[in-house]
Amino acid sequence: MSGRTVNIGSIRCGANEPLLVIAGPCVIETRAATQALAGELKEICESLQLPLVFKASFDKANRTSVHSYRGPGLEEGIAILADVRSTVGVPITTDIHETHQAAHVAEVCDLIQIPAFLARQTDLLSAAAATGRPVNVKKGQFMSPDDMKFVVEKLNAAGCADVLLTERGTFFGYGRLVNDFAAVCQMRKFGVPIVYDATHSVQRPGGSGGITAGNREMVAPLARAAMAVGVDAVFLETHPQPETSPSDAANIYPLAQLSDLLQTLKQIRAAAGQPNMQAAAGDSP
């Protein structure tokens, strides 16, 4: 598979590169917990020779209920992410919801993420592009994969050539998402790296009385299927105690099980014809 290779900090994402892992908690809780999780993720990925971009949100602006925890906010959240970047030594990504957040986030983050609900917002895309950082856009749950061509065009027109697109499920009626893996193949035609979001794909938005429900048991099967179809990165929200997460608790993947899952995904991707660096060097997967 061909397409553009995107540089994210010191790492590269593309069809001929190692499987990129974008992982972290759904939302920032405390400085200590965020740093500890980033450190554990770095150890896991280094042991598997997989590159890591650490993800955590400073504000969950699209929570179902006004009473749900949103995060520490922009200033404190960015300061925490800056500490993670400098002390743990990993590239960082977070999502933005408003145009004024883009420049501030770009001072710390190596990759800017656009939430699925905002994938069509031209001004937000342009603000992200103006930072000079690569941009990862999650396909809207309401959008066809072919419509993401126009998202890429908007970013390119605003000066951003380093684009990633993320598949994260499509609405199927009310409160349910399904994955059409043909979308991965369709979006790859745009010549950009493709990410599979394995945890948001198993959400049931607003499905638990004002709280998003989900089924984390489906995370691993769907992630394995995505590797077989062919993606360049996997997005996984994870937590040492998923049930205690203040956001997306029902679909966050347990940290204790993450290493085994990533090992399997690495092997499937190599078998499907996308060798990672270790396999290409002749080592065992």
C-alpha positions as MATLAB code, in Angstrom:
seq = 'MSGRTVNIGSIRCGANEPLLVIAGPCVIETRAATQALAGELKEICESLQLPLVFKASFDKANRTSVHSYRGPGLEEGIAILADVRSTVGVPITTDIHETHQAAHVAEVCDLIQIPAFLARQTDLLSAAAATGRPVNVKKGQFMSPDDMKFVVEKLNAAGCADVLLTERGTFFGYGRLVNDFAAVCQMRKFGVPIVYDATHSVQRPGGSGGITAGNREMVAPLARAAMAVGVDAVFLETHPQPETSPSDAANIYPLAQLSDLLQTLKQIRAAAGQPNMQAAAGDSP';
ca = [
       0.000    0.000    0.000;
       1.294    3.419   -0.910;
       0.626    6.862    0.425;
       2.201    9.722    2.260;
       4.347    9.101    5.333;
       3.663   11.587    8.110;
       6.255   12.722   10.654;
       4.926   13.090   14.195;
       7.696   14.432   16.330;
      10.539   11.952   15.969;
       8.408    9.089   14.625;
       6.859    8.270   11.275;
       3.438    6.921   10.368;
       2.688    5.213    7.064;
       2.174    1.934    5.272;
       5.872    0.999    5.305;
       6.465    2.102    8.892;
       5.911    0.234   12.176;
       2.363    0.172   13.502;
       1.838    3.461   15.332;
       0.099    3.271   18.709;
      -1.925    6.310   19.751;
      -2.986    5.598   23.312;
      -3.796    7.107   26.669;
      -6.719    7.890   28.956;
      -9.926    9.386   27.626;
      -9.511   12.472   29.792;
      -6.787   13.916   32.003;
      -7.517   13.182   35.646;
      -4.462   14.157   37.717;
      -0.901   15.094   36.823;
       0.515   12.068   38.653;
      -1.906    9.588   37.084;
      -1.287   10.973   33.600;
       2.489   10.757   33.931;
       2.314    7.253   35.402;
       0.116    5.974   32.580;
       2.318    7.581   29.930;
       5.365    5.921   31.477;
       3.730    2.493   31.477;
       2.594    2.890   27.875;
       6.107    3.880   26.837;
       7.522    0.740   28.470;
       4.934   -1.477   26.756;
       5.527    0.012   23.318;
       9.323   -0.006   23.655;
       9.225   -3.684   24.596;
       7.262   -4.393   21.398;
       9.330   -1.978   19.278;
       6.238    0.028   18.412;
       6.182    3.842   18.283;
       3.839    5.635   20.690;
       1.979    8.917   20.611;
       0.420    9.615   24.009;
      -3.153   10.930   23.938;
      -5.226   12.570   26.651;
      -7.991   15.185   26.486;
      -7.885   18.398   28.516;
     -11.603   18.989   27.903;
     -14.333   16.559   26.892;
     -16.542   19.253   25.427;
     -19.043   16.793   23.932;
     -20.100   14.894   27.066;
     -23.681   13.658   26.982;
     -24.645   15.266   30.298;
     -23.825   18.677   31.710;
     -23.066   16.905   35.003;
     -20.263   14.736   33.542;
     -16.591   15.428   34.232;
     -14.947   17.303   31.357;
     -11.315   17.543   32.427;
      -8.958   20.130   33.934;
      -9.394   22.676   31.145;
      -7.028   24.132   28.561;
      -4.366   25.830   30.675;
      -3.900   23.127   33.309;
      -4.367   20.323   30.809;
      -1.725   21.625   28.432;
       0.691   22.123   31.322;
       0.211   18.475   32.333;
       0.747   17.292   28.765;
       3.883   19.429   28.507;
       5.244   17.721   31.631;
       4.516   14.292   30.134;
       6.272   15.231   26.913;
       9.412   16.447   28.708;
       9.668   13.893   31.528;
       8.419   10.724   29.807;
       9.812   11.675   26.408;
       6.958   10.735   24.100;
       5.133   12.678   21.375;
       1.760   14.054   22.472;
      -1.647   14.513   20.913;
      -4.903   15.988   22.162;
      -8.157   17.118   20.619;
      -9.326   20.672   20.025;
     -12.911   21.859   19.872;
     -12.538   25.580   19.188;
     -10.325   27.549   16.826;
      -8.636   29.586   19.557;
      -7.272   26.390   21.139;
      -5.209   25.339   18.132;
      -2.147   27.567   18.485;
      -1.859   26.992   22.233;
      -2.143   23.214   21.868;
       0.459   23.207   19.070;
       3.063   24.624   21.474;
       3.016   21.278   23.284;
       1.459   18.667   21.023;
       3.147   16.946   18.095;
      -0.181   15.941   16.534;
      -3.514   17.754   16.654;
      -6.701   15.720   16.774;
     -10.079   16.821   15.409;
     -13.052   15.057   17.047;
     -15.464   13.130   14.844;
     -18.399   15.421   15.586;
     -16.331   18.370   14.291;
     -14.779   16.787   11.185;
     -16.670   19.117    8.825;
     -15.885   22.365   10.669;
     -13.855   24.299    8.109;
     -12.608   27.013   10.461;
     -11.429   24.436   12.998;
      -9.586   22.474   10.329;
      -7.984   25.662    9.006;
      -6.873   26.702   12.490;
      -5.308   23.287   13.050;
      -3.554   23.451    9.680;
      -2.180   26.907   10.444;
      -0.175   25.534   13.387;
       2.141   23.585   11.084;
       1.527   20.415   13.071;
       0.214   17.209   11.469;
      -3.528   16.763   11.941;
      -5.507   13.602   12.677;
      -9.212   13.867   11.803;
     -11.689   11.303   13.061;
     -14.310   10.439   10.464;
     -17.675   11.737   11.545;
     -20.063    9.009   12.658;
     -22.528   10.573   10.239;
     -20.138   10.803    7.267;
     -19.374    8.462    4.413;
     -15.707    7.578    3.875;
     -15.788    9.311    0.488;
     -16.803   12.565    2.202;
     -13.477   12.562    4.049;
     -11.829   13.492    0.748;
     -13.146   17.013    1.294;
     -11.677   17.098    4.790;
      -8.262   16.309    3.327;
      -8.777   18.982    0.668;
      -9.672   21.589    3.306;
      -6.534   20.834    5.290;
      -4.343   20.834    2.177;
      -5.830   24.153    1.066;
      -5.007   25.628    4.480;
      -1.372   24.491    4.192;
      -1.400   21.127    5.977;
      -0.059   18.220    3.918;
       0.504   15.891    6.886;
      -2.961   14.422    7.443;
      -4.161   11.252    9.145;
      -7.736    9.965    8.938;
      -9.299    7.824   11.646;
     -12.098    5.294   11.258;
     -14.195    5.124   14.436;
     -17.549    3.653   13.493;
     -20.752    4.850   11.835;
     -24.157    5.507   13.354;
     -26.555    2.611   12.868;
     -29.844    3.919   14.162;
     -29.917    5.564   17.575;
     -27.228    4.869   20.141;
     -25.301    2.281   18.183;
     -22.168    2.261   16.038;
     -21.015   -0.276   13.461;
     -17.761   -0.619   11.544;
     -17.670   -0.913    7.785;
     -14.072   -1.864    7.101;
     -14.498   -1.012    3.443;
     -14.194    2.580    4.712;
     -10.522    1.939    5.486;
      -9.852    0.954    1.889;
     -11.880    3.870    0.541;
     -10.098    6.487    2.664;
      -6.684    5.058    1.805;
      -7.312    6.215   -1.780;
      -6.729    9.758   -0.554;
      -3.036    8.969   -0.035;
      -2.910    9.559    3.739;
      -2.190    7.220    6.664;
      -5.266    5.549    8.154;
      -5.859    5.057   11.870;
      -8.330    2.659   13.462;
      -9.983    3.817   16.690;
     -10.746    0.542   18.436;
     -12.286    1.927   21.619;
     -14.667    4.602   20.338;
     -15.892    2.143   17.725;
     -17.545    0.084   20.467;
     -19.381    3.011   22.051;
     -23.123    3.252   22.460;
     -23.440    7.052   22.528;
     -25.720    8.245   25.316;
     -26.825    4.648   25.785;
     -26.887    4.595   29.584;
     -29.163    7.356   30.787;
     -26.977   10.369   30.066;
     -23.721    8.414   29.999;
     -22.157    6.822   26.943;
     -22.279    3.041   27.156;
     -20.117    0.565   25.271;
     -18.780   -2.964   25.022;
     -15.037   -3.259   25.597;
     -15.184   -7.001   24.871;
     -15.432   -6.044   21.191;
     -12.299   -3.868   21.183;
      -9.836   -6.690   20.515;
     -11.867   -8.477   17.782;
     -12.459   -5.249   15.865;
      -8.842   -4.151   16.223;
      -7.685   -7.507   14.857;
     -10.029   -7.122   11.886;
      -8.675   -3.645   11.170;
      -5.111   -4.950   11.074;
      -6.121   -7.591    8.540;
      -7.759   -4.981    6.311;
      -4.744   -2.704    6.597;
      -4.235    0.377    8.782;
      -1.161    2.363    9.716;
      -2.011    3.141   13.336;
      -4.293    2.001   16.115;
      -5.984    4.371   18.562;
      -6.782    2.915   21.978;
      -7.982    4.620   25.109;
      -6.705    2.711   28.124;
      -6.754    2.926   31.907;
      -5.338    0.848   34.782;
      -8.857    0.621   36.241;
     -11.320    1.245   33.387;
     -14.396    1.156   35.599;
     -13.112    4.172   37.515;
     -12.469    6.325   34.450;
     -14.611    9.482   34.597;
     -15.205    9.281   30.833;
     -15.893    6.350   28.469;
     -15.500    3.794   31.249;
     -17.545    1.186   29.362;
     -15.259    1.013   26.331;
     -11.781    1.864   27.653;
      -9.347   -1.047   27.303;
      -7.634   -2.394   30.444;
      -3.973   -1.412   30.637;
      -3.064   -4.853   32.002;
      -4.249   -6.483   28.766;
      -2.778   -3.947   26.361;
       0.627   -5.524   25.743;
      -0.878   -8.848   24.670;
      -3.320   -7.100   22.342;
      -0.614   -4.973   20.710;
       1.586   -8.024   20.210;
      -1.273   -9.739   18.370;
      -2.037   -6.657   16.275;
       1.613   -6.357   15.300;
       1.673   -9.978   14.140;
      -1.559   -9.674   12.141;
      -0.388   -6.514   10.418;
       2.888   -8.178    9.433;
       1.063  -11.263    8.143;
      -1.287   -9.053    6.138;
       1.658   -7.607    4.228;
       2.557   -4.521    6.254;
       5.794   -5.576    7.954;
       6.965   -3.559   10.900;
      10.598   -2.700   11.372;
      11.369   -5.705   13.567;
       9.795   -8.237   11.226;
      11.455   -6.600    8.237;
      14.809   -7.065    9.937;
      14.155  -10.789   10.178;
      13.408  -10.921   13.905;
      10.524  -12.835   15.397;
       7.328  -10.750   15.786;
];
